[in-house]
Amino acid sequence: LRWVVAAALLRENNSLSSQYFDIYCSTVDAALKRDIGGALAASRDRDTLKSYLPKLMDGTIRPQDRFGFYYRLVGNYVSQDDALDWMFENWDWLAKEEGDKTIADYPRYVATIIRQEEAAKKYREFFEPKIGHPALIRDIKVGLADIDAKLKLIHEDQPAVFKELGF
């Protein structure tokens, strides 16, 4: 509940984001860090959300927190395109920093949030050439299958949903 209250306060007063971010960076309480990180990433201010992306690289956000913070940013519809572009542009750095054990989390989990054809196209164009990488092959294939199934379901069900809602 704490992150929901914090996110609601942040949405009403975006100037709180710098205070929240300071708390996020300084706390050692894992639960508080998770809640504040969730609130920060729930912002609706694109510039604020974009400002967090470089902090994933400069050490402000700890390496062990990087993926969780990134996943929240890519899951926010306001920052999704920027977060995807950041990942694609910084892939070599990210792969080096994360290593073979955790880099596969990115294609696998990012695929779970893609729901638009344009984002799916970018994902395919970026990750299909990387299918030959031993640490990524399974996760990219799973991600592509997830995206394809989700888009098919959306495409097939959308007319019935719109009809039911009166659109």
C-alpha positions, -999 to 999 in steps of 0.1 A, spaced: 0 0 0 29 24 7 40 25 -29 4 32 -41 1 62 -17 35 74 -27 27 71 -64 -6 90 -59 12 118 -41 39 119 -68 13 121 -95 -3 151 -78 30 168 -70 58 158 -94 82 180 -75 83 152 -49 102 130 -73 136 144 -64 129 139 -27 116 103 -34 147 96 -55 170 108 -27 152 85 -3 154 56 -29 192 61 -32 199 65 5 178 38 21 191 4 29 156 -9 37 149 -32 7 111 -30 11 112 8 12 135 9 -18 111 -14 -37 81 8 -28 97 41 -36 111 27 -68 76 16 -78 62 51 -70 90 68 -90 83 47 -120 46 53 -118 50 90 -126 32 104 -156 58 130 -163 79 118 -193 108 141 -186 111 129 -150 109 93 -161 135 99 -189 159 114 -163 161 81 -145 175 62 -175 211 76 -174 211 69 -136 209 32 -145 244 35 -160 261 60 -138 260 40 -106 233 61 -89 210 31 -91 229 2 -77 237 -26 -102 216 -51 -82 186 -28 -85 191 -19 -121 168 -45 -138 139 -40 -113 140 -2 -118 143 -5 -156 115 -30 -157 92 -6 -139 102 22 -164 96 0 -194 63 -10 -180 50 25 -177 32 35 -210 46 71 -206 82 60 -206 80 27 -225 93 39 -258 122 58 -242 131 28 -220 131 5 -250 152 28 -270 176 32 -240 180 -6 -238 186 -10 -276 211 19 -276 230 7 -245 228 -30 -251 266 -36 -254 272 -18 -221 242 -36 -205 254 -70 -217 289 -64 -203 275 -51 -169 249 -78 -165 269 -107 -178 255 -139 -193 237 -149 -161 212 -120 -160 213 -103 -194 186 -128 -206 161 -112 -182 159 -82 -204 145 -98 -236 124 -122 -216 107 -98 -193 105 -68 -217 85 -90 -240 59 -94 -213 50 -57 -215 49 -52 -253 13 -48 -265 17 -26 -296 28 -36 -331 54 -8 -333 72 -19 -301 69 -55 -312 86 -46 -345 114 -28 -327 118 -58 -304 120 -83 -333 144 -61 -353 167 -58 -324 166 -93 -309 161 -117 -338 198 -111 -350 209 -120 -314 192 -154 -314 225 -171 -320 239 -160 -287 239 -190 -263 228 -170 -233 199 -154 -251 185 -179 -275 158 -194 -253 147 -161 -238 144 -144 -271 124 -172 -285 101 -172 -255 98 -134 -257 89 -135 -294 63 -162 -289 48 -142 -260 46 -111 -281 31 -129 -311 5 -147 -289 -5 -115 -271 -8 -94 -303 -29 -122 -319 -52 -122 -289 -55 -84 -289 -62 -84 -327 -88 -111 -325 -106 -99 -294 -105 -62 -299 -136 -60 -322 -157 -79 -297 -145 -58 -268 -151 -26 -286 -186 -38 -296 -194 -47 -261 -182 -13 -248 -202 5 -274 -173 19 -294 
